[in-house]
């Protein structure tokens, strides 16, 4: 289950923690169309995760550099460029979201919330695999419990408004494109969490882990979306749909709990993205070891650029424009080669472990 929980952890921050992403890609298609788009994304996630985990397991590719050297051969640097740009934009979204949360709850300046999130990401990413995996595991309990309570409270108060939204026979025409785009910019989470695949013992483990990854990541989003439709169409224009819904719910204590959960979700996702960069650099060093000071320096460099972008463009603009270009790049460089060349090589059984694959331990300070 760990790969699925890790995939969820990476997806949720840029996928639906604030609700802004769901408002952008799914609410324009209405209640039914939005769920169809989300189901499309779920199926794409599970399929791509199964193939990714199988390919990684058979080639012992537990960081994205090794993985794409096996998949793309001499063209592997294309993903390196796309990944770095994508992580920078997505971390900027997390920073902007954290800034909006701080502003909504405390009246703080957006930069203050962004900096707090970046500091927390840096502290966890500095301590490597063990700290990151513990965050993925234990934060998941808090996240799922909060979403369950949120759905119960929303249905109890606004259930009478949710049902009629689904009786509307009209389905927006853009649900399929919305689902593919949403799946596309999030699916690179499958290669971010490659380090967790070292625990898999067989191809069967890889297949089961991949199948579970889609539902584990999407079920909270679907629950959130079902609650959102009670407030259509007004919620489409809200910067923080989650805070808008919590305000209408009228339970101040739970508003704090939910926003704390969003912050933890952003922390999970941001840590996963930065950790993948650290692991790629660690593997490139040859011995597979990267000291804590070096991890901290790399993390600070990446996060600093992201905070600058967040302050420059803001949450809504980053999601509306930046995510679409990320989706196109990831689909072209990662998903298409995996579904064709990667799947063909898996079926043929001609995959072999990379000569760079090795057992890595954490570097002592």
N, C-alpha and C positions, 0 to 999 in steps of 0.2 A: 504493500500500500504506500510505502514511502515515496516512490517516484510520482504517484498520483497526487499525494499531498503536496509534494514539492512543486509539481506543475501547477496545481491550484494556487500555491503561495506566490508563484511568479506571475500568474495570470491576473489574480484578483486586483492588484493595485492599479494596473493599467486597463483592466477589463470591466470592472463594475463596482469598485469599492464606493465611489462617490455617487454612482448612478448617472453621471454625465455621459459616460460612454454608451450606456443603454439608451439614453435619450437621443443620442446622435444617430445610432445605427439601427435601432429597432422601433422606437415609438412612431416614426413617420409611417410605418406600415400598419399601425393599429394593433389591437390586442392579439388577434389571431395571427396576423402576418408577422408580428414581432416574435411570437413563440415559434412559428415556422422557421424564421431566420435563426433563432437560437438553437433549434434542433439541428439545423444544417451545420452550424458551427460545431456543435457537440460531436456529430458524426465525423466531421473533418478532423477534429482534434484526436478522437480515438484512433482513427485510421492512421494518421500521420505519426502518432505516438507509438503505435504498435510497430510500424516499419522502422522508426527511429531507434527504438529500444532494441529491436532485433538486430539491426545493422550495427549498432554500437556494441552490443554484447558479443557478437560474432567477431568483430574486428578489435575488441578491447579498446574502443575509442571512448574514453571517459572525460574528455575535454573537447571543446568544439573545434579546436585547431586540428587535432588528430582525426576527428570525425570527418571534417570536410576535405582533408587530404585524401582520405579513403574514398569519399563520395565524388568529389570534383576533380581529383588529381591535380594537375598544374594550375587549375583555375580556382583553387581553394582561397586565395587572397580576396576574391570577390565577396565572399561571405564575411571575411574579416572586416572589410570596409563597411559593408551594410550593417553588420552587427554593431560595430562601434557607434555609427551614426544613430542606429535605432535605439540603443541603450541610452545614449545621451538625450535623445528626444523624450523617451519614456521616463527617464529619471527626472527630466524637467517637468513632465506631467505630474509625477509624484510630489515634487517640490511645490508646484503650484497648488495642488490639492491640499497638501499639508498647510500651506499658507492660508488657503481659503477656510480651512477648518479652524485654525487659530483665530482668524478674523471673526468667524461666526460665533465662536464660543467665548472668546476673551476680548474681542476688539483689538487684537494685536495687529501689528504690521505684517503683511504677507511674508516678508523676508524672514521674520522671526520664526514662524512656523516651519518654513522651508529649511532653515539652518538647523533647527532642532531635529528634524527628520534626518538630515544628512549626517549629523553627529552620531545619531543612534545607528545608522547604517554602517558608518565607519568603524564604530566600536565592535560590532558583531562580525563584520567581514574581516577584520584584522585577525581574528582568532581561527579562521579557516573552517574546514569541513565540519568538525564536531560541533562548533557553536552554531553554524548555519543549519545543520540538520536538526538540532534541538529546537531552534526557533521554528522551523517548518512543522515539527511534530506538535509541540505544546501550544503554539499559537493557533493551530487548527481547531483545538477543542474550544477555545474562546470564540473563535470566528463562527463555527457552526452553531454553537449554543446561542450566540447573539442573533444570528439570522433566524433561527427557529422561533425565538421569543418575539422578534420583530414581526414575523409573518403572522403569528398568533394574535398579537395586539392589533395589527392592521386589519386583519380579517374580522376581528371582533367589532371594530369600530366602523370600518368602511366596506365590509363585505357586500352590503347592499348596493354599492356603487360599482363594485368589481364585476359582478355577474352580468349586468346589462352591457358592459363593454365587450364581453365575449359573445353576446347574442347578435351583435352587429355583423351582418353577413359580409360586409365589405372587407377586402384584404388588400392592403397596399401592394403595388406592383414591384416595389424595390426590396422585398424581404429576402430574396435569394442573394442579391448583390450585397445587401447589408450583412447577411450571415457569412458570406465568403470573405468579405473585407474584414469583418470582426475576427473571424478565425485566422485570417492571414497575418494580421499584425500581432496576434497573441501566440501563434503556434511556435514561434521561435523559442518560447519557453521550454519546449521539449529538449532543445540542445543546451539551454542554460543549465538544466538540472542533470546533465549527463554524469556528474560525479556521484550522484546517488545510485546509479545503476551498478556500481561495483559490488553491491550487495546481492545482485541477482545471481542465481545458481544454475539456471538453465534457460533455453529458449522459451519454454512454457512460462516461466516466470516473467520473461520480457513481454510475451503476448498478453498475459493477464494484467500486468501492470499498465500496459498501453491501453487496453480496453477500459480499465477503471479510470484512467486519467481524464477522459472526456466528461463523464458524469460527475466525478468529484469536483471538477472545476466549474461545471455549468449549473448544477442543481441550485446552489445559492443564488446565482444570477437569475435563473428562471423564477425563483421564489420572490426575489426583489422586483423583477419586472411585473409579475402578477399584481403586486401591491401598487406599483407605479401607475397602472392603467386606471386606477380609481381617480386619478387627477389629470387625465388627458383632457384637453390638449395643453393646459397651462404649464404642466411640468416640463414640457419640451424646452422652454426658454430659461429654466432655472440653472444657474451655474453649479449649485450643489443640490441636485434633486433629493438626495438623502436627507439633508437638513430641512428642506422644504416639507418633506413628509413627516419628519419628526416634530416639526413645529405644529403641523396640523393634528398630529396625534395628541399633543398636549401633556406629555409626561416628561418633565424636565430631567429627572434622574436618569431615565432611559436614554434621553438624548445624549447625555454625557457618556453613557456606556457605549452607545452605538458609535459615536464619533471616536471614542478611544479604540474601538474595534477597527474602524477605518484606518486610524493611524498605524495600528499593528499590521494591518493588511498591506499598507504602503511600505512599512518597514520590511515585511517578508519579501515583497516583490523587488524592492530596491536592493536588498541584500543579495537576493538571488542573482540579479543582473551583474552586480559588481563582483560577486564571488566567482562567477564564470570567467570574467576577465582575469582575475588573480590566478585562477587555476590554469588558464591558457598560458599565461606568462610563466607560471611555475613549471609547467611541463616543457616549455621551450628552453628552459635553463639546462635541461639534460638530466639533472639529478632529481627533478620533480619537486624541489624544495624552494620555498620562498619564505623568508623571515617575516616576522610580524611588523617590523618597521617598514620593510619594503611594501607589504600589503597595505599598510596605513597610508603610505605616500601615494601609491597608485590610486587607492580609493579616494583620497582627498583631491587628487588631480581630476578624476572623472566627475566627481560630485560638484566640484567648483564650477566647471563648465555648465553643468546641468542647471545649477541655481541661477546662473547668469541668463540662460535661455528662458527659464521660467519667469524671471522678473521682466524679461523683455516682451514676451508674447502673451502670457496668461494661459489659464487652463482651457477655456473654450476653444480658442484658436489653435492650440497645440493638438487637441483631440480631433477637431474638424478637418484640419489640413495635414498635419504631420503624420497622423496614423494611417491615412490612406496611402501615402507614398511609401511608408514602411511596409504596409501589406503587399503592395505590388512588388517591391524588391524581394521580400522574403518568399513570396510565391514563386517568383522566377528563379531565384538562386538556390532555394532550399527545397520547397515542396515539389516542384515539377521534376527536378533531377531524382529526388527520393522516390516518387511514385513511378518513375520510369526505370532509370538505370539502377537505382538502389533496389527496387522490388525485383527486378530481373536477376540481379546478382544474388539476392537472398534465395530466390527460387532455384537458381542454378547451383547454389552451395559453393561458390568459388571465393568466398570471403575468408580472409586470413588475418590473424592478429597483426597489428602494426608492429614494426620492429621498435617503435618508440614506446609501445605500451609497457608499463612497469607498475609495480606496486609502490605507492607513494605513502609516506608518512608525514606527519606535520613537522615543520622545522622548529627545532628548539630555539628560543631567543638567546 
